[in-house]
Amino acid sequence: MEALILPELLDTRYAVPFSELLKKQEGAFLLDGEGVRRVGGLCFQLLVSAFATAQAMGTSFEIRNISDEMKENLALLGGDFLLKGAGEA
């Protein structure tokens, strides 16, 4: 499975395209956060939704190669639970 490469800015401008990309994911959610420098509220909500969808479907949700900035942003937004199982590619 190929990881969905996340952009530098997960902000409001990226929310709609990100939503469409997540809808196209089949099975597990595998994301690559290496280049992410900022996570905004709307994209955070989409990440939480993808996580919840994966749990409901009994599939996996993983963000690999998470940048330090992404880790900090997720922690500030209360999204530490999204980091569980995160690994290096």
Jmol script that loads the backbone (N, CA, C; Angstrom):
load data "model"
ATOM      1  N   MET A   1       0.841  -1.178   0.000  1.00  0.00           N
ATOM      2  CA  MET A   1       0.000   0.000   0.000  1.00  0.00           C
ATOM      3  C   MET A   1       0.883   1.237   0.000  1.00  0.00           C
ATOM      4  N   GLU A   2       0.517   2.176  -0.828  1.00  0.00           N
ATOM      5  CA  GLU A   2       1.278   3.413  -0.925  1.00  0.00           C
ATOM      6  C   GLU A   2       0.711   4.455   0.036  1.00  0.00           C
ATOM      7  N   ALA A   3       1.600   5.165   0.692  1.00  0.00           N
ATOM      8  CA  ALA A   3       1.177   6.192   1.642  1.00  0.00           C
ATOM      9  C   ALA A   3       0.752   7.455   0.906  1.00  0.00           C
ATOM     10  N   LEU A   4      -0.260   8.121   1.449  1.00  0.00           N
ATOM     11  CA  LEU A   4      -0.689   9.417   0.953  1.00  0.00           C
ATOM     12  C   LEU A   4       0.257  10.457   1.547  1.00  0.00           C
ATOM     13  N   ILE A   5       1.010  11.137   0.685  1.00  0.00           N
ATOM     14  CA  ILE A   5       1.975  12.143   1.125  1.00  0.00           C
ATOM     15  C   ILE A   5       1.221  13.424   1.467  1.00  0.00           C
ATOM     16  N   LEU A   6       1.351  13.857   2.705  1.00  0.00           N
ATOM     17  CA  LEU A   6       0.663  15.067   3.153  1.00  0.00           C
ATOM     18  C   LEU A   6       1.494  16.305   2.811  1.00  0.00           C
ATOM     19  N   PRO A   7       0.827  17.427   2.496  1.00  0.00           N
ATOM     20  CA  PRO A   7       1.546  18.643   2.129  1.00  0.00           C
ATOM     21  C   PRO A   7       2.106  19.372   3.347  1.00  0.00           C
ATOM     22  N   GLU A   8       2.878  20.392   3.090  1.00  0.00           N
ATOM     23  CA  GLU A   8       3.490  21.189   4.152  1.00  0.00           C
ATOM     24  C   GLU A   8       2.439  21.840   5.046  1.00  0.00           C
ATOM     25  N   LEU A   9       1.378  22.351   4.436  1.00  0.00           N
ATOM     26  CA  LEU A   9       0.333  23.038   5.189  1.00  0.00           C
ATOM     27  C   LEU A   9      -0.985  22.275   5.097  1.00  0.00           C
ATOM     28  N   LEU A  10      -1.382  21.681   6.185  1.00  0.00           N
ATOM     29  CA  LEU A  10      -2.700  21.043   6.274  1.00  0.00           C
ATOM     30  C   LEU A  10      -3.645  22.106   6.817  1.00  0.00           C
ATOM     31  N   ASP A  11      -4.008  23.052   5.946  1.00  0.00           N
ATOM     32  CA  ASP A  11      -4.811  24.195   6.377  1.00  0.00           C
ATOM     33  C   ASP A  11      -6.159  24.211   5.662  1.00  0.00           C
ATOM     34  N   THR A  12      -6.900  25.279   5.835  1.00  0.00           N
ATOM     35  CA  THR A  12      -8.244  25.393   5.282  1.00  0.00           C
ATOM     36  C   THR A  12      -8.266  25.203   3.765  1.00  0.00           C
ATOM     37  N   ARG A  13      -7.279  25.719   3.070  1.00  0.00           N
ATOM     38  CA  ARG A  13      -7.236  25.583   1.605  1.00  0.00           C
ATOM     39  C   ARG A  13      -7.106  24.138   1.166  1.00  0.00           C
ATOM     40  N   TYR A  14      -6.504  23.319   1.996  1.00  0.00           N
ATOM     41  CA  TYR A  14      -6.292  21.918   1.635  1.00  0.00           C
ATOM     42  C   TYR A  14      -7.427  21.012   2.121  1.00  0.00           C
ATOM     43  N   ALA A  15      -8.346  21.527   2.923  1.00  0.00           N
ATOM     44  CA  ALA A  15      -9.378  20.690   3.539  1.00  0.00           C
ATOM     45  C   ALA A  15     -10.243  19.954   2.516  1.00  0.00           C
ATOM     46  N   VAL A  16     -10.731  20.636   1.496  1.00  0.00           N
ATOM     47  CA  VAL A  16     -11.608  19.982   0.515  1.00  0.00           C
ATOM     48  C   VAL A  16     -10.841  18.938  -0.294  1.00  0.00           C
ATOM     49  N   PRO A  17      -9.675  19.268  -0.868  1.00  0.00           N
ATOM     50  CA  PRO A  17      -8.938  18.229  -1.592  1.00  0.00           C
ATOM     51  C   PRO A  17      -8.543  17.049  -0.681  1.00  0.00           C
ATOM     52  N   PHE A  18      -8.192  17.351   0.559  1.00  0.00           N
ATOM     53  CA  PHE A  18      -7.808  16.306   1.509  1.00  0.00           C
ATOM     54  C   PHE A  18      -8.999  15.394   1.788  1.00  0.00           C
ATOM     55  N   SER A  19     -10.165  15.980   1.959  1.00  0.00           N
ATOM     56  CA  SER A  19     -11.382  15.205   2.181  1.00  0.00           C
ATOM     57  C   SER A  19     -11.639  14.248   1.019  1.00  0.00           C
ATOM     58  N   GLU A  20     -11.478  14.744  -0.196  1.00  0.00           N
ATOM     59  CA  GLU A  20     -11.691  13.910  -1.385  1.00  0.00           C
ATOM     60  C   GLU A  20     -10.679  12.764  -1.460  1.00  0.00           C
ATOM     61  N   LEU A  21      -9.429  13.058  -1.126  1.00  0.00           N
ATOM     62  CA  LEU A  21      -8.403  12.009  -1.132  1.00  0.00           C
ATOM     63  C   LEU A  21      -8.694  10.942  -0.085  1.00  0.00           C
ATOM     64  N   LEU A  22      -9.136  11.359   1.079  1.00  0.00           N
ATOM     65  CA  LEU A  22      -9.457  10.396   2.132  1.00  0.00           C
ATOM     66  C   LEU A  22     -10.638   9.520   1.740  1.00  0.00           C
ATOM     67  N   LYS A  23     -11.625  10.098   1.066  1.00  0.00           N
ATOM     68  CA  LYS A  23     -12.792   9.328   0.625  1.00  0.00           C
ATOM     69  C   LYS A  23     -12.400   8.236  -0.359  1.00  0.00           C
ATOM     70  N   LYS A  24     -11.332   8.466  -1.118  1.00  0.00           N
ATOM     71  CA  LYS A  24     -10.886   7.497  -2.122  1.00  0.00           C
ATOM     72  C   LYS A  24     -10.037   6.372  -1.530  1.00  0.00           C
ATOM     73  N   GLN A  25      -9.615   6.525  -0.278  1.00  0.00           N
ATOM     74  CA  GLN A  25      -8.802   5.491   0.366  1.00  0.00           C
ATOM     75  C   GLN A  25      -9.623   4.214   0.484  1.00  0.00           C
ATOM     76  N   GLU A  26      -9.023   3.120   0.108  1.00  0.00           N
ATOM     77  CA  GLU A  26      -9.685   1.830   0.242  1.00  0.00           C
ATOM     78  C   GLU A  26      -8.969   1.040   1.317  1.00  0.00           C
ATOM     79  N   GLY A  27      -9.720   0.593   2.288  1.00  0.00           N
ATOM     80  CA  GLY A  27      -9.120  -0.180   3.365  1.00  0.00           C
ATOM     81  C   GLY A  27      -8.412   0.719   4.353  1.00  0.00           C
ATOM     82  N   ALA A  28      -7.180   0.386   4.640  1.00  0.00           N
ATOM     83  CA  ALA A  28      -6.403   1.087   5.664  1.00  0.00           C
ATOM     84  C   ALA A  28      -6.024   2.505   5.223  1.00  0.00           C
ATOM     85  N   PHE A  29      -5.822   3.359   6.225  1.00  0.00           N
ATOM     86  CA  PHE A  29      -5.353   4.722   5.979  1.00  0.00           C
ATOM     87  C   PHE A  29      -3.869   4.767   6.312  1.00  0.00           C
ATOM     88  N   LEU A  30      -3.045   5.052   5.316  1.00  0.00           N
ATOM     89  CA  LEU A  30      -1.609   5.179   5.516  1.00  0.00           C
ATOM     90  C   LEU A  30      -1.201   6.548   4.990  1.00  0.00           C
ATOM     91  N   LEU A  31      -0.741   7.392   5.908  1.00  0.00           N
ATOM     92  CA  LEU A  31      -0.377   8.763   5.572  1.00  0.00           C
ATOM     93  C   LEU A  31       1.090   8.997   5.881  1.00  0.00           C
ATOM     94  N   ASP A  32       1.722   9.913   5.145  1.00  0.00           N
ATOM     95  CA  ASP A  32       3.116  10.273   5.384  1.00  0.00           C
ATOM     96  C   ASP A  32       3.165  11.740   5.768  1.00  0.00           C
ATOM     97  N   GLY A  33       3.611  12.025   6.998  1.00  0.00           N
ATOM     98  CA  GLY A  33       3.630  13.388   7.506  1.00  0.00           C
ATOM     99  C   GLY A  33       4.996  14.025   7.560  1.00  0.00           C
ATOM    100  N   GLU A  34       5.940  13.519   6.786  1.00  0.00           N
ATOM    101  CA  GLU A  34       7.312  14.018   6.843  1.00  0.00           C
ATOM    102  C   GLU A  34       7.432  15.504   6.528  1.00  0.00           C
ATOM    103  N   GLY A  35       6.658  15.997   5.563  1.00  0.00           N
ATOM    104  CA  GLY A  35       6.793  17.380   5.143  1.00  0.00           C
ATOM    105  C   GLY A  35       5.843  18.352   5.823  1.00  0.00           C
ATOM    106  N   VAL A  36       5.001  17.856   6.715  1.00  0.00           N
ATOM    107  CA  VAL A  36       3.979  18.712   7.334  1.00  0.00           C
ATOM    108  C   VAL A  36       4.614  19.680   8.330  1.00  0.00           C
ATOM    109  N   ARG A  37       4.286  20.953   8.175  1.00  0.00           N
ATOM    110  CA  ARG A  37       4.803  21.992   9.071  1.00  0.00           C
ATOM    111  C   ARG A  37       3.698  22.604   9.932  1.00  0.00           C
ATOM    112  N   ARG A  38       2.427  22.485   9.460  1.00  0.00           N
ATOM    113  CA  ARG A  38       1.319  23.053  10.235  1.00  0.00           C
ATOM    114  C   ARG A  38       0.042  22.265   9.963  1.00  0.00           C
ATOM    115  N   VAL A  39      -0.709  21.999  11.037  1.00  0.00           N
ATOM    116  CA  VAL A  39      -2.002  21.324  10.939  1.00  0.00           C
ATOM    117  C   VAL A  39      -3.072  22.285  11.443  1.00  0.00           C
ATOM    118  N   GLY A  40      -4.012  22.618  10.573  1.00  0.00           N
ATOM    119  CA  GLY A  40      -5.120  23.491  10.953  1.00  0.00           C
ATOM    120  C   GLY A  40      -6.303  22.692  11.478  1.00  0.00           C
ATOM    121  N   GLY A  41      -7.277  23.404  12.000  1.00  0.00           N
ATOM    122  CA  GLY A  41      -8.428  22.776  12.633  1.00  0.00           C
ATOM    123  C   GLY A  41      -9.253  21.887  11.718  1.00  0.00           C
ATOM    124  N   LEU A  42      -9.540  22.340  10.489  1.00  0.00           N
ATOM    125  CA  LEU A  42     -10.366  21.542   9.590  1.00  0.00           C
ATOM    126  C   LEU A  42      -9.669  20.241   9.182  1.00  0.00           C
ATOM    127  N   CYS A  43      -8.398  20.330   8.865  1.00  0.00           N
ATOM    128  CA  CYS A  43      -7.676  19.112   8.477  1.00  0.00           C
ATOM    129  C   CYS A  43      -7.478  18.193   9.685  1.00  0.00           C
ATOM    130  N   PHE A  44      -7.344  18.774  10.868  1.00  0.00           N
ATOM    131  CA  PHE A  44      -7.289  17.954  12.074  1.00  0.00           C
ATOM    132  C   PHE A  44      -8.583  17.159  12.209  1.00  0.00           C
ATOM    133  N   GLN A  45      -9.719  17.818  11.986  1.00  0.00           N
ATOM    134  CA  GLN A  45     -11.004  17.128  12.057  1.00  0.00           C
ATOM    135  C   GLN A  45     -11.088  16.004  11.033  1.00  0.00           C
ATOM    136  N   LEU A  46     -10.522  16.216   9.852  1.00  0.00           N
ATOM    137  CA  LEU A  46     -10.517  15.165   8.825  1.00  0.00           C
ATOM    138  C   LEU A  46      -9.645  13.990   9.253  1.00  0.00           C
ATOM    139  N   LEU A  47      -8.516  14.275   9.891  1.00  0.00           N
ATOM    140  CA  LEU A  47      -7.664  13.196  10.404  1.00  0.00           C
ATOM    141  C   LEU A  47      -8.400  12.390  11.468  1.00  0.00           C
ATOM    142  N   VAL A  48      -9.101  13.075  12.356  1.00  0.00           N
ATOM    143  CA  VAL A  48      -9.870  12.393  13.406  1.00  0.00           C
ATOM    144  C   VAL A  48     -10.971  11.550  12.772  1.00  0.00           C
ATOM    145  N   SER A  49     -11.624  12.082  11.760  1.00  0.00           N
ATOM    146  CA  SER A  49     -12.683  11.350  11.066  1.00  0.00           C
ATOM    147  C   SER A  49     -12.133  10.099  10.388  1.00  0.00           C
ATOM    148  N   ALA A  50     -10.973  10.234   9.748  1.00  0.00           N
ATOM    149  CA  ALA A  50     -10.351   9.072   9.099  1.00  0.00           C
ATOM    150  C   ALA A  50      -9.971   8.025  10.134  1.00  0.00           C
ATOM    151  N   PHE A  51      -9.462   8.464  11.275  1.00  0.00           N
ATOM    152  CA  PHE A  51      -9.115   7.558  12.366  1.00  0.00           C
ATOM    153  C   PHE A  51     -10.358   6.806  12.835  1.00  0.00           C
ATOM    154  N   ALA A  52     -11.459   7.538  13.063  1.00  0.00           N
ATOM    155  CA  ALA A  52     -12.707   6.925  13.526  1.00  0.00           C
ATOM    156  C   ALA A  52     -13.274   5.970  12.472  1.00  0.00           C
ATOM    157  N   THR A  53     -13.174   6.342  11.206  1.00  0.00           N
ATOM    158  CA  THR A  53     -13.644   5.483  10.121  1.00  0.00           C
ATOM    159  C   THR A  53     -12.849   4.183  10.087  1.00  0.00           C
ATOM    160  N   ALA A  54     -11.533   4.297  10.235  1.00  0.00           N
ATOM    161  CA  ALA A  54     -10.686   3.099  10.246  1.00  0.00           C
ATOM    162  C   ALA A  54     -11.073   2.179  11.396  1.00  0.00           C
ATOM    163  N   GLN A  55     -11.306   2.756  12.565  1.00  0.00           N
ATOM    164  CA  GLN A  55     -11.703   1.944  13.714  1.00  0.00           C
ATOM    165  C   GLN A  55     -13.039   1.262  13.462  1.00  0.00           C
ATOM    166  N   ALA A  56     -14.000   1.994  12.919  1.00  0.00           N
ATOM    167  CA  ALA A  56     -15.325   1.438  12.659  1.00  0.00           C
ATOM    168  C   ALA A  56     -15.277   0.324  11.616  1.00  0.00           C
ATOM    169  N   MET A  57     -14.362   0.450  10.660  1.00  0.00           N
ATOM    170  CA  MET A  57     -14.236  -0.551   9.601  1.00  0.00           C
ATOM    171  C   MET A  57     -13.308  -1.692   9.982  1.00  0.00           C
ATOM    172  N   GLY A  58     -12.645  -1.559  11.119  1.00  0.00           N
ATOM    173  CA  GLY A  58     -11.705  -2.595  11.532  1.00  0.00           C
ATOM    174  C   GLY A  58     -10.423  -2.618  10.719  1.00  0.00           C
ATOM    175  N   THR A  59     -10.046  -1.449  10.184  1.00  0.00           N
ATOM    176  CA  THR A  59      -8.808  -1.334   9.420  1.00  0.00           C
ATOM    177  C   THR A  59      -7.819  -0.467  10.189  1.00  0.00           C
ATOM    178  N   SER A  60      -6.646  -0.282   9.635  1.00  0.00           N
ATOM    179  CA  SER A  60      -5.617   0.473  10.340  1.00  0.00           C
ATOM    180  C   SER A  60      -5.573   1.937   9.891  1.00  0.00           C
ATOM    181  N   PHE A  61      -5.049   2.753  10.781  1.00  0.00           N
ATOM    182  CA  PHE A  61      -4.804   4.166  10.526  1.00  0.00           C
ATOM    183  C   PHE A  61      -3.391   4.432  11.013  1.00  0.00           C
ATOM    184  N   GLU A  62      -2.537   4.908  10.124  1.00  0.00           N
ATOM    185  CA  GLU A  62      -1.156   5.167  10.517  1.00  0.00           C
ATOM    186  C   GLU A  62      -0.616   6.396   9.800  1.00  0.00           C
ATOM    187  N   ILE A  63       0.071   7.233  10.574  1.00  0.00           N
ATOM    188  CA  ILE A  63       0.805   8.359   9.995  1.00  0.00           C
ATOM    189  C   ILE A  63       2.281   8.029  10.175  1.00  0.00           C
ATOM    190  N   ARG A  64       2.976   7.870   9.070  1.00  0.00           N
ATOM    191  CA  ARG A  64       4.408   7.557   9.107  1.00  0.00           C
ATOM    192  C   ARG A  64       5.231   8.821   8.933  1.00  0.00           C
ATOM    193  N   ASN A  65       6.483   8.707   9.357  1.00  0.00           N
ATOM    194  CA  ASN A  65       7.458   9.794   9.145  1.00  0.00           C
ATOM    195  C   ASN A  65       6.932  11.150   9.606  1.00  0.00           C
ATOM    196  N   ILE A  66       6.355  11.198  10.776  1.00  0.00           N
ATOM    197  CA  ILE A  66       5.738  12.423  11.256  1.00  0.00           C
ATOM    198  C   ILE A  66       6.803  13.453  11.613  1.00  0.00           C
ATOM    199  N   SER A  67       6.658  14.642  11.045  1.00  0.00           N
ATOM    200  CA  SER A  67       7.598  15.726  11.353  1.00  0.00           C
ATOM    201  C   SER A  67       7.387  16.181  12.793  1.00  0.00           C
ATOM    202  N   ASP A  68       8.411  16.786  13.367  1.00  0.00           N
ATOM    203  CA  ASP A  68       8.296  17.310  14.732  1.00  0.00           C
ATOM    204  C   ASP A  68       7.181  18.351  14.825  1.00  0.00           C
ATOM    205  N   GLU A  69       7.049  19.179  13.781  1.00  0.00           N
ATOM    206  CA  GLU A  69       6.013  20.209  13.775  1.00  0.00           C
ATOM    207  C   GLU A  69       4.622  19.585  13.783  1.00  0.00           C
ATOM    208  N   MET A  70       4.447  18.509  13.019  1.00  0.00           N
ATOM    209  CA  MET A  70       3.153  17.844  12.987  1.00  0.00           C
ATOM    210  C   MET A  70       2.838  17.225  14.351  1.00  0.00           C
ATOM    211  N   LYS A  71       3.840  16.614  14.976  1.00  0.00           N
ATOM    212  CA  LYS A  71       3.638  16.050  16.316  1.00  0.00           C
ATOM    213  C   LYS A  71       3.197  17.129  17.296  1.00  0.00           C
ATOM    214  N   GLU A  72       3.876  18.267  17.260  1.00  0.00           N
ATOM    215  CA  GLU A  72       3.543  19.371  18.164  1.00  0.00           C
ATOM    216  C   GLU A  72       2.131  19.894  17.906  1.00  0.00           C
ATOM    217  N   ASN A  73       1.788  20.080  16.628  1.00  0.00           N
ATOM    218  CA  ASN A  73       0.459  20.578  16.275  1.00  0.00           C
ATOM    219  C   ASN A  73      -0.626  19.617  16.719  1.00  0.00           C
ATOM    220  N   LEU A  74      -0.435  18.330  16.474  1.00  0.00           N
ATOM    221  CA  LEU A  74      -1.431  17.340  16.880  1.00  0.00           C
ATOM    222  C   LEU A  74      -1.582  17.316  18.400  1.00  0.00           C
ATOM    223  N   ALA A  75      -0.474  17.429  19.105  1.00  0.00           N
ATOM    224  CA  ALA A  75      -0.530  17.444  20.575  1.00  0.00           C
ATOM    225  C   ALA A  75      -1.315  18.659  21.066  1.00  0.00           C
ATOM    226  N   LEU A  76      -1.082  19.824  20.470  1.00  0.00           N
ATOM    227  CA  LEU A  76      -1.788  21.042  20.862  1.00  0.00           C
ATOM    228  C   LEU A  76      -3.289  20.946  20.593  1.00  0.00           C
ATOM    229  N   LEU A  77      -3.648  20.208  19.554  1.00  0.00           N
ATOM    230  CA  LEU A  77      -5.052  20.055  19.181  1.00  0.00           C
ATOM    231  C   LEU A  77      -5.727  18.885  19.904  1.00  0.00           C
ATOM    232  N   GLY A  78      -4.971  18.182  20.738  1.00  0.00           N
ATOM    233  CA  GLY A  78      -5.537  17.036  21.457  1.00  0.00           C
ATOM    234  C   GLY A  78      -5.518  15.759  20.647  1.00  0.00           C
ATOM    235  N   GLY A  79      -4.669  15.700  19.659  1.00  0.00           N
ATOM    236  CA  GLY A  79      -4.633  14.552  18.758  1.00  0.00           C
ATOM    237  C   GLY A  79      -3.504  13.575  19.010  1.00  0.00           C
ATOM    238  N   ASP A  80      -3.019  13.505  20.251  1.00  0.00           N
ATOM    239  CA  ASP A  80      -1.946  12.551  20.557  1.00  0.00           C
ATOM    240  C   ASP A  80      -2.329  11.120  20.180  1.00  0.00           C
ATOM    241  N   PHE A  81      -3.613  10.793  20.293  1.00  0.00           N
ATOM    242  CA  PHE A  81      -4.067   9.440  19.987  1.00  0.00           C
ATOM    243  C   PHE A  81      -3.829   9.072  18.515  1.00  0.00           C
ATOM    244  N   LEU A  82      -3.683  10.075  17.645  1.00  0.00           N
ATOM    245  CA  LEU A  82      -3.417   9.816  16.225  1.00  0.00           C
ATOM    246  C   LEU A  82      -1.983   9.339  16.007  1.00  0.00           C
ATOM    247  N   LEU A  83      -1.128   9.536  16.984  1.00  0.00           N
ATOM    248  CA  LEU A  83       0.287   9.190  16.854  1.00  0.00           C
ATOM    249  C   LEU A  83       0.579   7.740  17.244  1.00  0.00           C
ATOM    250  N   LYS A  84      -0.354   7.097  17.895  1.00  0.00           N
ATOM    251  CA  LYS A  84      -0.129   5.707  18.295  1.00  0.00           C
ATOM    252  C   LYS A  84       0.052   4.839  17.066  1.00  0.00           C
ATOM    253  N   GLY A  85       1.059   4.029  17.085  1.00  0.00           N
ATOM    254  CA  GLY A  85       1.337   3.174  15.940  1.00  0.00           C
ATOM    255  C   GLY A  85       2.093   3.881  14.841  1.00  0.00           C
ATOM    256  N   ALA A  86       2.430   5.144  15.059  1.00  0.00           N
ATOM    257  CA  ALA A  86       3.178   5.870  14.034  1.00  0.00           C
ATOM    258  C   ALA A  86       4.592   5.331  13.962  1.00  0.00           C
ATOM    259  N   GLY A  87       5.087   5.239  12.764  1.00  0.00           N
ATOM    260  CA  GLY A  87       6.421   4.674  12.610  1.00  0.00           C
ATOM    261  C   GLY A  87       7.180   5.328  11.480  1.00  0.00           C
ATOM    262  N   GLU A  88       8.351   4.831  11.296  1.00  0.00           N
ATOM    263  CA  GLU A  88       9.199   5.282  10.203  1.00  0.00           C
ATOM    264  C   GLU A  88       9.023   4.330   9.030  1.00  0.00           C
ATOM    265  N   ALA A  89       8.999   4.870   7.834  1.00  0.00           N
ATOM    266  CA  ALA A  89       8.832   4.043   6.641  1.00  0.00           C
ATOM    267  C   ALA A  89      10.089   3.284   6.333  1.00  0.00           C
TER     268      ALA A  89
END
end "model"
wireframe off; spacefill off
backbone 0.3
color backbone group
